[in-house]
Amino acid sequence: MNLPELAAFLKTRRDRIRPDAVGLPAGPRRRVPGLRREEVAQLAGLSADYYTELERGRGAQPSAQTLAALARALRLTTDERDHLFHLAERPVPPSAHGSAAPVQPALLGLLDRLTTTPAQVISDLHETLAQNEPAAALLGRPPAVRGPARSFVFRWFTDPRARGIYPPEDHPHHSRVFVSDLQAVAGQRGRDTEVARMVAHLRRESAEFAALWDAHDVAFRRTDHKRIVHPSLGVIELDCHCLFSEDGRQRLLWFSAAPGTEGAEQLQLLSVIGTQDMSAR
């Protein structure tokens, strides 16, 4: 493994990323042009000490899973991701999708232009790949976890805390929408082991999921009207819009409210409140 080259590559990729491009506050006291080491570690679900050792050209050879997490956190292109695997002397994955995939440039370009609108790019399994600051203020930042728990749909049926973002009376609707969407994704992906494992796990863990899955309702979620529970502003009624990438593997979500509505006023207040007191979510 070429540790010095790997370390240099990681540092240059870290330096080029603006904090607000990954949903982190820029802050007035930054001494580095891009992300801090501990921020990359947080985004990748790694310990700060482990990532620091990698960037110093020391430590153990990173696993393929760790490399995929770093590629996502650093928003590497496909070529850059492959180069990262080569430097670590790991087999290059034949393809990338879900949380291991770089954010598609077209969606990323749109996200970067939505500076005042809550927006984020997710995978077809509802894993957050990129998020702007208004979305972090509205929804909270995704947890630094690995595996299927990166999927909000997976957490929805396995972790009761995930449901706190919506009022309890809306939970049945969202459960149906999530499962119908996952059915459509499963059909689109074909014989995909990632989806098959997730479905099998959810069927074991959640009777609600199993019943909805057996109903075989199929519908991609393209638009939805949502009531989102915010810790400071209360319930915010918004419209959720969805733009699919050409291959269907990624989606740009953004939230809006009609002018003059209470939701529109709450979105304006959200820009003032920002992400303060969001750690509890």
C-alpha positions in Angstrom: 0.0 0.0 0.0 1.3 3.4 -1.0 0.7 5.2 2.3 2.4 8.5 1.5 0.4 8.9 -1.8 -2.8 7.8 -0.1 -2.3 10.4 2.6 -1.5 13.1 0.1 -4.5 12.3 -2.0 -6.9 12.3 1.0 -5.6 15.7 2.2 -6.0 17.3 -1.3 -9.5 16.0 -1.6 -10.4 17.2 1.9 -9.0 20.7 1.2 -11.2 21.3 -1.9 -14.6 20.7 -0.2 -16.4 23.7 1.2 -18.1 22.9 4.6 -21.5 24.3 3.5 -21.4 21.9 0.5 -21.7 18.9 2.8 -24.2 20.6 5.3 -21.6 21.8 7.8 -21.4 25.4 9.0 -18.5 27.4 7.6 -17.8 29.3 10.8 -15.6 32.4 11.2 -12.5 30.7 12.7 -11.5 28.1 10.2 -7.8 27.8 9.6 -8.1 25.3 6.7 -9.5 25.9 3.2 -11.8 22.9 3.3 -13.0 20.3 5.9 -11.2 19.5 9.1 -10.0 16.0 9.6 -12.5 15.3 12.3 -15.3 16.4 10.0 -14.3 14.0 7.3 -14.1 11.3 10.0 -17.6 12.2 11.1 -19.0 12.2 7.6 -17.4 8.8 6.9 -18.4 7.2 10.2 -14.8 6.8 11.3 -12.9 7.7 14.4 -11.0 11.0 14.2 -7.8 9.3 15.4 -8.0 6.6 12.7 -8.6 9.1 9.9 -5.8 11.3 11.2 -3.4 8.4 11.1 -4.4 7.7 7.5 -3.7 11.3 6.5 -0.3 11.1 8.2 0.7 8.1 6.2 0.4 5.7 9.0 -2.0 3.0 10.3 -3.4 -0.2 9.0 -4.6 -0.8 5.5 -8.2 0.6 5.2 -10.9 -1.9 4.3 -13.0 -1.7 1.2 -16.0 -0.5 3.3 -13.8 2.3 4.8 -12.6 3.4 1.4 -16.2 3.5 0.1 -17.2 5.6 3.1 -14.3 8.0 2.5 -15.2 8.3 -1.2 -18.7 9.3 -0.2 -17.6 11.7 2.5 -15.1 13.4 0.2 -17.5 13.4 -2.7 -15.1 11.7 -5.0 -15.8 11.2 -8.7 -15.8 7.6 -10.0 -12.2 8.0 -11.3 -11.1 9.4 -8.0 -12.8 6.6 -6.1 -11.0 4.0 -8.2 -7.7 5.8 -7.7 -8.3 5.7 -3.9 -8.9 1.9 -4.1 -5.7 1.5 -6.2 -3.6 3.5 -3.7 -4.9 1.3 -0.9 -4.3 -1.9 -3.0 -7.9 -3.0 -2.7 -10.0 -4.4 -5.6 -11.9 -1.7 -7.3 -15.7 -2.2 -7.0 -17.2 -3.0 -10.5 -19.8 -0.3 -9.9 -21.0 2.1 -7.2 -24.4 3.0 -6.1 -26.2 3.9 -2.8 -24.0 5.4 -0.1 -20.8 4.4 -1.9 -21.5 6.4 -5.0 -20.2 9.9 -5.7 -23.0 12.4 -6.0 -23.9 12.8 -9.6 -22.6 16.1 -11.0 -25.9 17.3 -12.4 -27.7 16.8 -9.1 -24.7 18.3 -7.2 -24.7 21.4 -9.4 -28.4 22.0 -8.7 -27.9 21.4 -5.0 -25.1 24.0 -4.9 -27.5 26.6 -6.3 -30.3 26.0 -3.8 -28.7 28.1 -1.1 -31.9 29.2 0.7 -34.1 26.1 0.0 -33.8 23.0 2.1 -32.5 20.4 -0.3 -30.5 17.2 -0.3 -29.3 14.4 -2.6 -30.3 10.9 -1.5 -29.7 7.4 -2.9 -32.6 5.3 -4.1 -32.4 3.6 -0.7 -32.9 6.9 1.0 -29.3 7.4 2.2 -28.3 11.0 2.5 -25.3 11.7 0.1 -25.2 15.5 0.3 -27.1 18.1 2.1 -27.2 21.9 2.2 -27.4 23.9 5.4 -31.2 24.7 5.2 -31.9 21.0 4.9 -29.7 20.2 8.0 -31.6 22.9 9.9 -35.0 21.4 8.9 -34.3 17.7 9.0 -31.1 17.4 11.1 -27.9 15.8 9.9 -27.8 12.1 9.1 -26.3 9.9 11.8 -22.7 8.7 11.3 -23.5 5.0 10.9 -22.5 2.3 8.4 -24.4 -0.5 6.7 -28.2 -0.6 6.1 -28.8 1.9 9.0 -27.6 4.6 6.6 -31.0 4.3 5.0 -33.7 6.4 6.5 -36.3 3.8 5.3 -34.3 1.2 7.3 -34.2 3.3 10.4 -37.9 4.2 10.0 -38.9 0.5 10.6 -36.1 -0.4 13.1 -35.5 2.7 15.2 -38.5 4.5 16.8 -36.5 7.7 17.1 -36.4 8.1 13.4 -40.2 8.7 13.4 -40.0 11.7 15.6 -39.6 13.9 12.5 -43.3 13.4 11.5 -46.5 13.6 13.7 -47.7 10.2 14.8 -50.9 10.4 12.9 -48.9 10.7 9.7 -46.8 7.6 10.3 -49.1 5.1 8.5 -48.9 7.3 5.3 -45.2 7.5 5.3 -44.8 3.8 6.0 -46.9 3.0 2.9 -45.0 5.5 0.8 -41.6 4.2 1.9 -42.5 0.5 1.2 -44.1 1.3 -2.2 -41.1 3.2 -3.2 -38.7 0.4 -2.1 -40.8 -2.1 -4.1 -40.3 0.0 -7.2 -36.6 0.3 -6.5 -36.3 -3.5 -6.0 -37.9 -4.0 -9.4 -35.7 -1.5 -11.1 -32.5 -2.9 -9.6 -33.5 -6.5 -10.4 -31.5 -9.2 -8.6 -29.7 -6.8 -6.3 -28.2 -8.3 -3.2 -28.2 -5.0 -1.3 -31.9 -4.6 -1.6 -32.6 -8.2 -1.0 -30.6 -8.1 2.3 -32.4 -5.0 3.4 -35.8 -6.4 2.6 -35.1 -9.7 4.4 -33.8 -7.8 7.5 -36.8 -5.5 7.6 -39.2 -8.4 7.2 -37.7 -10.1 10.3 -37.6 -6.9 12.4 -40.9 -5.2 11.5 -44.3 -6.8 11.2 -45.6 -3.5 9.8 -43.0 -3.6 7.0 -43.7 -7.3 6.2 -47.5 -6.7 5.9 -47.0 -3.7 3.6 -44.4 -5.5 1.5 -46.7 -8.4 1.0 -49.4 -6.0 -0.3 -47.1 -5.4 -3.3 -48.0 -1.8 -3.8 -45.5 -0.1 -6.2 -45.0 3.6 -6.6 -41.9 5.8 -6.9 -42.2 8.8 -4.5 -42.0 11.8 -6.8 -43.9 14.4 -4.7 -45.5 14.5 -1.3 -47.1 16.9 1.2 -45.3 16.6 4.5 -45.7 17.9 8.0 -42.3 18.0 9.6 -41.8 18.4 13.4 -39.2 21.0 14.2 -37.9 21.3 17.8 -38.2 25.1 17.8 -40.8 26.0 15.1 -43.3 23.2 15.7 -45.0 21.5 12.8 -44.0 22.9 9.4 -46.3 22.0 6.4 -44.2 21.7 3.2 -44.3 20.3 -0.3 -41.5 17.8 -1.0 -40.4 17.6 -4.6 -38.1 14.9 -6.1 -35.9 15.0 -9.2 -34.4 11.6 -10.3 -31.1 11.1 -11.9 -31.0 9.5 -15.3 -30.2 6.0 -14.0 -32.7 6.4 -11.1 -30.0 5.7 -8.4 -30.0 9.2 -6.9 -32.6 11.9 -6.2 -32.5 15.5 -5.4 -35.2 16.4 -2.8 -36.2 20.0 -2.0 -38.9 21.5 0.2 -41.1 24.5 -0.5 -44.2 26.3 0.7 -46.7 28.4 -1.1 -46.1 32.2 -0.6 -48.1 33.7 2.2 -48.6 30.4 4.0 -47.4 29.7 7.6 -45.0 27.2 6.1 -43.3 29.9 4.0 -42.9 32.1 7.1 -41.5 29.2 9.1 -38.9 28.5 6.3 -37.8 32.1 6.6 -37.4 31.7 10.4 -35.5 28.5 9.8 -32.8 30.5 8.0 -32.3 32.6 11.2 -32.4 29.7 13.6 -30.1 27.5 11.5 -28.8 24.3 13.0 -28.6 25.4 16.6 -30.1 22.9 19.1 -30.4 20.3 16.3 -28.0 17.8 17.9 -30.9 16.2 19.8 -32.3 15.1 16.4 
